[in-house]
């Protein structure tokens, strides 16, 4: 008997998540819709993550696949790309190995995708678990499903939601409108929780996650936003973020210089990937202002989290670190930085002129008052 093709493939990249992934997998077992497969792509974990996932195999009844990569990639993007290639589902959903889905997530997402014949269903917000003060997923309450579902332990808060979005919509339908949507979106929209995609759409358009330290999900979602025929935005929220003390995004707290170097590297790669994507699209060839605005958005997303390190470091130390990451191939990043610096110089010069003019006005006012 031929195996039934699942409606949805849930892809989970994993690295050293033995403490956390049991609750992630349990949140999938709780799903009201059962027509899905789970693909866990292990990025060479050196704890017992693989054994933990294998222990769930029987409970999923053949719907759980475990893929072991031959070497560590250091980025969740590459494991997700592997998952896309081997997935069988009509739709692709992404879940991190320490996060959760609400129990109706896959049912609602797939129903809306089918109803609107969407290439992409975009969710612009997530839930986040809190317990008084924000707790790390390493806390004992975060590693037990009964404790996680006990309302006495946690408060669930909504994050990054567009309050004006009250019902599913295919708007904006124009390319310009979609680009504006990306440029104007809050910094953490278009994260990995955002997109539920038709697999064939990803394959035909060769949409992949770039290999970078951070921001691979935002680039992926930007490509989806630009290339989807039907891009459906919905107010529903399904993704539950569990804060993790030693995640990649919190590396600043224990190795600031390494974090800063990786951020600079991600900044360079973001601009290169964005420019590579936009250079052959007629809209961006014609509208250079939007092309630059997109580069500016990616630059902000990559560099803004480094401001604490920047403010606490000497200029000479920063120059040394940045030089280690740049090379002569970084034309896009260099050009962007040159433009950005000169734009700020013009802005500062304009403020200085306005300041001088105000001083003159104040001088005349005082002179007239004394006379």
Secondary structure, DSSP 8 states (H G I E B T S, - for coil): ------SEEEEEEESS-TTTHHHHHHHHHT-S---EEEEEEE---SSSHHHHHHTTHHHHTT-EEEEE-SS--SSHHHHHHHHHHH--SSEEEE--TT-EE-TTHHHHHHHHHHHHT-SEEEE--EEEEESSS---TTSGGGG-HHHHT-TTT-EEEEES--TT--S-B----SHHHHHHHHHHS-TTTTSTTSEEEEHHHHHHTT------SS-HHHHHHHHHHHH-SSEEEE----EEE---TTSGGGGGGT-HHHHHHHHHHHHHHHHHHHHHHHTT-HHHHH-HHHHHHHHHHHHHHHHGGGHHHHHTS-HHHHHHHHHHH--TT-HHHHHHHHHHHHHHHHHHHHHHHHHHHHHHHHHHHHHHHH-
